[in-house]
Amino acid sequence: MRVVAPGPVRACPGLIGLLTASVVHLLRMDATTQITPTFLTQRELAELLRMPERTLEDWRLMQTGPPYIKLGRLVRYDVQDVLTWVHEHRHG
């Protein structure tokens, strides 16, 4: 899937481009606009964080990683929850 957005976002294909386009879209919204959550698969989150998928699986087993949602057998990560979790685990 390719996201087409104005400005430099067009040069960023893939997940990073999708997230950048989402941020650009959010900046242009007013207070009455309905926000739809964006969910990532385990693979997409592993790519975003640049880590093995197995690490995310281990974190889920140990209940130490970012919050996730189970939809039947499917695991999904809400982008906002992940970003909040990342900011909470910053050092320095």
Buried (B, 14 or more C-beta within 10 A) or exposed (E): EEBEBEEEBBEBEEBEBBBBBBEBBEEEEEEEEEEEEBBBEBEBBBBBBEEEBEEBBEBBEEEEBBEBEEEEEEBBBBBEBBEEBEEEEEEE
